[in-house]
Amino acid sequence: MTSKTFSTEAAEWTGPRVSHADMAARLAARRKALGGPEAPRNTGERRTGSKRALLQAIRDVGGEW
């Protein structure tokens, strides 16, 4: 069922608009101000068998995830 109160029409959006380039610049500035922190990668301890198989298939063809 389609929502009667929600619309995906861009012309109806009344909130602030931020371009991708502006957002990327703001994020880069924030990262630089914080010293370029890197988020730790997921250890993968709770991956499902299908996810493990997918990642192995990616490695098998020379990819790195």
DSSP file (Angstrom, degrees, kcal/mol; ACC not computed):
  #  RESIDUE AA STRUCTURE BP1 BP2  ACC     N-H-->O    O-->H-N    N-H-->O    O-->H-N    TCO  KAPPA ALPHA  PHI   PSI    X-CA   Y-CA   Z-CA
    1    1 A M              0   0    0      0, 0.0     2,-0.3     0, 0.0     0, 0.0   0.000 360.0 360.0 360.0 137.3    0.0    0.0    0.0
    2    2 A T        -     0   0    0      1,-0.1     2,-0.1     2,-0.0     0, 0.0  -0.625 360.0-111.3 -84.1 137.3    1.3    3.4   -0.9
    3    3 A S        -     0   0    0     -2,-0.3    -1,-0.1     1,-0.1     0, 0.0  -0.434  15.7-154.8 -67.4 138.2    1.6    6.0    1.9
    4    4 A K  S    S+     0   0    0      1,-0.1    -1,-0.1    -2,-0.1    -2,-0.0   0.601  94.1  41.6 -87.2 -12.6   -0.8    8.9    1.6
    5    5 A T  S    S+     0   0    0      1,-0.0     2,-0.4     2,-0.0    -1,-0.1   0.588 101.8  74.4-109.5 -13.5    1.5   11.2    3.6
    6    6 A F        -     0   0    0      2,-0.0     2,-0.4     0, 0.0    -3,-0.1  -0.854  55.6-178.3-107.3 135.9    4.9   10.4    2.1
    7    7 A S        -     0   0    0     -2,-0.4    -3,-0.0     2,-0.1    -2,-0.0  -0.985  24.4-159.3-131.8 143.0    6.1   11.5   -1.3
    8    8 A T        +     0   0    0     -2,-0.4     2,-0.4     5,-0.0    -1,-0.1   0.301  54.4 125.4 -98.8   7.4    9.3   10.8   -3.2
    9    9 A E    >   -     0   0    0      1,-0.2     3,-1.1     2,-0.1     4,-0.4  -0.556  53.8-151.0 -72.0 121.6    8.8   13.8   -5.4
   10   10 A A  G >  S+     0   0    0     -2,-0.4     3,-1.2     1,-0.3    -1,-0.2   0.827  93.4  62.6 -62.2 -33.5   11.9   16.0   -5.3
   11   11 A A  G 3  S+     0   0    0      1,-0.3    -1,-0.3     3,-0.0    -2,-0.1   0.762 101.4  52.7 -65.6 -23.8    9.9   19.2   -6.0
   12   12 A E  G <  S+     0   0    0     -3,-1.1     2,-0.3     2,-0.0    -1,-0.3   0.541  80.7 112.7 -89.0  -7.5    7.9   18.7   -2.8
   13   13 A W    <   +     0   0    0     -3,-1.2     4,-0.0    -4,-0.4    -5,-0.0  -0.513  38.4 178.4 -71.1 125.3   11.0   18.4   -0.6
   14   14 A T        +     0   0    0     -2,-0.3    -1,-0.2     2,-0.1     3,-0.1   0.442  49.4  96.5-105.9  -3.0   11.1   21.4    1.8
   15   15 A G  S    S-     0   0    0      1,-0.2     2,-0.1     0, 0.0    -2,-0.0  -0.143  89.0 -67.7 -79.4 178.6   14.2   20.4    3.7
   16   16 A P        -     0   0    0      0, 0.0     2,-0.5     0, 0.0    -1,-0.2  -0.366  45.9-140.6 -68.1 146.9   17.8   21.6    3.0
   17   17 A R        -     0   0    0     -3,-0.1     2,-0.4    -2,-0.1    -3,-0.0  -0.932  18.5-176.0-111.1 130.8   19.4   20.4   -0.2
   18   18 A V        -     0   0    0     -2,-0.5     2,-0.1     4,-0.0     0, 0.0  -0.993  20.2-132.9-127.7 128.2   23.1   19.4   -0.2
   19   19 A S     >  -     0   0    0     -2,-0.4     4,-2.4     1,-0.1     5,-0.2  -0.386  23.0-116.9 -75.5 159.1   25.0   18.4   -3.3
   20   20 A H  H  > S+     0   0    0      1,-0.2     4,-2.6     2,-0.2     5,-0.2   0.891 116.3  53.2 -61.8 -40.0   27.1   15.3   -3.3
   21   21 A A  H  > S+     0   0    0      2,-0.2     4,-2.1     1,-0.2    -1,-0.2   0.913 110.1  47.2 -63.5 -42.7   30.2   17.4   -3.9
   22   22 A D  H  > S+     0   0    0      2,-0.2     4,-2.4     1,-0.2    -2,-0.2   0.918 113.0  48.7 -64.4 -43.3   29.4   19.6   -0.9
   23   23 A M  H  X S+     0   0    0     -4,-2.4     4,-2.5     1,-0.2    -2,-0.2   0.913 110.9  50.2 -63.8 -42.6   28.7   16.6    1.3
   24   24 A A  H  X S+     0   0    0     -4,-2.6     4,-2.4     1,-0.2    -1,-0.2   0.897 111.1  49.4 -62.6 -40.5   32.0   14.9    0.3
   25   25 A A  H  X S+     0   0    0     -4,-2.1     4,-2.2     2,-0.2    -2,-0.2   0.905 111.5  48.9 -65.7 -41.4   34.0   18.1    1.0
   26   26 A R  H  X S+     0   0    0     -4,-2.4     4,-2.1     2,-0.2    -2,-0.2   0.907 112.2  48.2 -65.0 -41.5   32.4   18.5    4.4
   27   27 A L  H  X S+     0   0    0     -4,-2.5     4,-2.6     2,-0.2    -2,-0.2   0.912 110.7  50.9 -64.8 -42.3   33.1   14.8    5.3
   28   28 A A  H  X S+     0   0    0     -4,-2.4     4,-2.3     1,-0.2    -2,-0.2   0.899 110.4  49.8 -61.8 -40.7   36.7   15.1    4.1
   29   29 A A  H  X S+     0   0    0     -4,-2.2     4,-2.4     2,-0.2    -1,-0.2   0.895 110.9  49.3 -65.8 -40.0   37.1   18.2    6.3
   30   30 A R  H  X S+     0   0    0     -4,-2.1     4,-1.6     2,-0.2    -2,-0.2   0.917 111.6  48.7 -64.8 -43.3   35.7   16.5    9.3
   31   31 A R  H  <>S+     0   0    0     -4,-2.6     5,-3.6     1,-0.2     4,-0.2   0.916 112.0  49.1 -62.7 -41.9   37.9   13.5    8.8
   32   32 A K  H ><5S+     0   0    0     -4,-2.3     3,-1.4     1,-0.2    -2,-0.2   0.909 109.0  52.5 -63.7 -42.2   41.0   15.7    8.5
   33   33 A A  H 3<5S+     0   0    0     -4,-2.4    -1,-0.2     1,-0.3    -2,-0.2   0.811 109.6  50.1 -63.8 -29.7   40.0   17.7   11.6
   34   34 A L  T 3<5S-     0   0    0     -4,-1.6    -1,-0.3    -5,-0.2    -2,-0.2   0.398 124.8-101.9 -89.4   3.0   39.8   14.4   13.5
   35   35 A G  T < 5 -     0   0    0     -3,-1.4    -3,-0.2    -4,-0.2    -2,-0.1   0.710  64.2 -70.8  85.3  20.4   43.2   13.2   12.3
   36   36 A G      < -     0   0    0     -5,-3.6    -1,-0.1    -6,-0.2    -4,-0.1   0.929  66.3-161.9  65.6  48.0   41.9   10.9    9.6
   37   37 A P        -     0   0    0      0, 0.0     2,-0.5     0, 0.0    -1,-0.1  -0.349   5.5-145.0 -65.1 141.8   40.5    8.1   11.9
   38   38 A E        -     0   0    0     -2,-0.0     3,-0.1     3,-0.0     0, 0.0  -0.926  13.7-128.1-107.4 129.1   39.9    4.8   10.3
   39   39 A A        -     0   0    0     -2,-0.5     2,-0.1     1,-0.1     0, 0.0  -0.526  33.4-106.0 -72.5 139.7   37.0    2.7   11.4
   40   40 A P        -     0   0    0      0, 0.0     2,-0.1     0, 0.0    -1,-0.1  -0.384  35.7-114.0 -66.7 143.7   37.9   -0.8   12.3
   41   41 A R        -     0   0    0      1,-0.1     2,-0.2    -2,-0.1    -3,-0.0  -0.434  37.2 -92.9 -75.1 153.2   36.9   -3.5    9.9
   42   42 A N        -     0   0    0      1,-0.1    -1,-0.1    -2,-0.1     0, 0.0  -0.465  28.1-140.9 -64.2 131.6   34.3   -6.1   10.8
   43   43 A T        -     0   0    0     -2,-0.2    -1,-0.1     1,-0.1    -2,-0.1   0.750  24.8-137.2 -70.1 -23.3   36.1   -9.2   12.2
   44   44 A G    >   +     0   0    0      1,-0.1     3,-1.3     2,-0.0    -1,-0.1   0.653  57.2 138.6  78.8  15.5   33.6  -11.4   10.5
   45   45 A E  T 3  S+     0   0    0      1,-0.3    -1,-0.1     0, 0.0    -3,-0.0   0.771  74.0  42.2 -65.0 -25.6   33.2  -13.8   13.5
   46   46 A R  T 3  S+     0   0    0      2,-0.0    -1,-0.3     0, 0.0     2,-0.1   0.081  82.2 138.1-111.2  24.2   29.4  -14.0   13.0
   47   47 A R    <   -     0   0    0     -3,-1.3     2,-0.1     1,-0.1     0, 0.0  -0.396  52.5-119.2 -71.4 145.8   29.2  -14.4    9.2
   48   48 A T     >  -     0   0    0      1,-0.1     4,-2.3    -2,-0.1     5,-0.2  -0.356  26.0-108.1 -76.4 163.1   26.8  -16.9    7.7
   49   49 A G  H  > S+     0   0    0      1,-0.2     4,-2.2     2,-0.2     5,-0.2   0.872 120.3  53.3 -59.6 -38.0   28.1  -19.7    5.5
   50   50 A S  H  > S+     0   0    0      2,-0.2     4,-2.2     1,-0.2    -1,-0.2   0.877 108.5  49.1 -68.1 -36.2   26.7  -18.1    2.4
   51   51 A K  H  > S+     0   0    0      2,-0.2     4,-2.6     1,-0.2    -2,-0.2   0.911 110.7  50.6 -68.0 -41.4   28.5  -14.8    3.2
   52   52 A R  H  X S+     0   0    0     -4,-2.3     4,-2.1     1,-0.2    -2,-0.2   0.906 110.9  49.4 -61.2 -40.9   31.8  -16.7    3.7
   53   53 A A  H  X S+     0   0    0     -4,-2.2     4,-2.4     2,-0.2    -1,-0.2   0.901 110.2  50.6 -65.1 -41.0   31.3  -18.5    0.4
   54   54 A L  H  X S+     0   0    0     -4,-2.2     4,-2.0     2,-0.2    -2,-0.2   0.934 111.2  47.5 -61.9 -46.4   30.6  -15.2   -1.4
   55   55 A L  H  X S+     0   0    0     -4,-2.6     4,-2.1     1,-0.2    -1,-0.2   0.871 111.5  51.2 -64.4 -36.7   33.8  -13.7    0.1
   56   56 A Q  H  X S+     0   0    0     -4,-2.1     4,-2.5     2,-0.2    -1,-0.2   0.903 108.3  51.8 -66.2 -40.7   35.8  -16.8   -0.9
   57   57 A A  H  X S+     0   0    0     -4,-2.4     4,-1.2     2,-0.2    -2,-0.2   0.883 108.8  51.2 -63.1 -38.1   34.5  -16.6   -4.5
   58   58 A I  H  <>S+     0   0    0     -4,-2.0     5,-2.6     1,-0.2     3,-0.4   0.926 111.7  46.7 -64.2 -44.0   35.5  -12.9   -4.6
   59   59 A R  H ><5S+     0   0    0     -4,-2.1     3,-1.7     1,-0.2    -2,-0.2   0.875 105.9  60.5 -64.1 -36.9   39.0  -13.8   -3.4
   60   60 A D  H 3<5S+     0   0    0     -4,-2.5    -1,-0.2     1,-0.3    -2,-0.2   0.812 105.6  47.0 -62.3 -31.0   39.2  -16.7   -5.9
   61   61 A V  T 3<5S-     0   0    0     -4,-1.2    -1,-0.3    -3,-0.4    -2,-0.2   0.297 128.4 -95.9 -95.7  11.3   38.7  -14.3   -8.9
   62   62 A G  T < 5S+     0   0    0     -3,-1.7    -3,-0.2     1,-0.3    -2,-0.1   0.520  81.1 132.8  93.7   5.9   41.4  -12.0   -7.5
   63   63 A G      < -     0   0    0     -5,-2.6     2,-0.4    -6,-0.2    -1,-0.3  -0.421  42.7-148.3 -86.5 165.2   39.1   -9.5   -5.7
   64   64 A E              0   0    0     -2,-0.1    -9,-0.0     1,-0.1    -5,-0.0  -0.992 360.0 360.0-135.6 128.3   39.6   -8.2   -2.2
   65   65 A W              0   0    0     -2,-0.4    -1,-0.1   -10,-0.1   -10,-0.0   0.391 360.0 360.0-107.8 360.0   36.7   -7.2    0.0
